[in-house]
Amino acid sequence: MNADPDFTLLVRTLENCGVEIRTEKCEGEGGLVRMQDRHVLFLSVYSPTERKKEMCLDAIRKLMHPRMHVAPRIRKLLGEEEWDE
């Protein structure tokens, strides 16, 4: 998808949680949706990588809770205040 290692880690984290990542040509930025029994994160091909990373982080915030194992790099990207460890 992208050469940015943080973006790759974010995508892998979401995929490991069962989220399907779809990059589409769309007018909006996309977003996280629930389709029946699964989550899909739509990302616009037109959005810059930084925005796609923000959208991935937003999806992780919605789906995760502090007791779930998340890579230290992801916790750092989320911000220390997000985690109560």
N, C-alpha and C positions, 0 to 999 in steps of 0.2 A: 504493500500500500504506500509506504512512505519510508524514507531513509532515517527519519528522526527516531532515535532509540527510545525516547520517552513515549512517543506516540505508539510505537510498536509494543512497548510494555503495557500501555493502557489498553490497547486493543486485545492483546493476549489475556489480560486480566479479565476483561469483560467476556471474552469468548469462553474462558475457563469457568465462568459463572453461568454459562448457557445463553449468553446474549449473542444474537446474530448481528453482525455489523454489515450494513449495506451502504455503499457509496453510490449515490444516484445523482443524475442531473435534475436538480429541482430548483425552484425559484427561491424558496426559503432556505434556512440553514439546516433543517432536519430536526431530529430530536428522538428521544426514547419513547417508544410506544409498546403497549402490550397487545399482542395478537393472539387471542384465545389463551393458550397455556404457555406462551413464550414471550420474551422481550426482544425487540428489534431496535437497534440504534441506527437511524438513518443519518448519514453525513452527506452534505452537498459537495460535489466535486469542485465547486466554485469557492468554497470556504478555504481560507488559508490554514495551514497546519496548526498554528497556535489556537485558532478557533475550534478546530476539530479536537484538539487536546482538551480544551475547556469543556466541550460537550461530553467527551469521555469521562472526565472528572465529575461532571454533574450527574451522569448516569451512575457512576460508582457510588457517589454520595446517596443517591436514591435507593440503591439496591443493597448496599453494604451496611453493616453495623460494626461498632468498635471491636467486638469479640471475634470477628472473622479474621482469618489470616490474610493479610495483604502485604505484598513485598514492601520493604522499608522505603524504597524509592517512591512507590505510590503514596505511602503515608506522608513522605516529605512533600510531594506535589500537592497533596490534599491540604497540607498545613497541619502543624502539630496540634492546634486547637481542636481539630476534628477528631482526635483520638485521645481517649481517656485510659491510658495504659499505666 
